[in-house]
Amino acid sequence: MKNYEIMFIVKTTIGEDEVKATSKKFRDILTNDGAKIVDFNEMGQRELAYEIKDCKTGFYFVITCEASDKTVKEFDRLAAIDSNVLRHLIINKEK
């Protein structure tokens, strides 16, 4: 298990319930595969530095966790194909 910091941005054009469901879905992806979430920070709606997929704002979420490489790769794969996620970034804190 390695320490990771994961940030993802969810579209603001969807409803508030769908934003919460998306953030829960991605937390569950980690925990269902054995990861331990150390900290979950919901940073709220923020203006983007540049427009992404016709969106000027997004809901930011940051997760600090201990997870296996397999779990993080699955998170990365699912975040890349989810239409509600504008961007995501995974940082290995041990490097």
Number of C-alpha atoms within 10 A of each C-alpha: 13 14 19 21 18 19 18 19 25 25 24 19 14 10 10 11 8 15 20 13 12 18 22 11 12 17 18 15 17 21 16 11 15 14 20 17 18 12 11 16 11 14 11 11 15 13 12 14 8 10 10 13 8 9 14 15 20 22 22 22 18 19 20 19 24 22 19 17 13 11 19 22 12 14 20 16 11 14 20 14 10 12 10 18 20 21 16 17 12 17 12 14 12 7 6
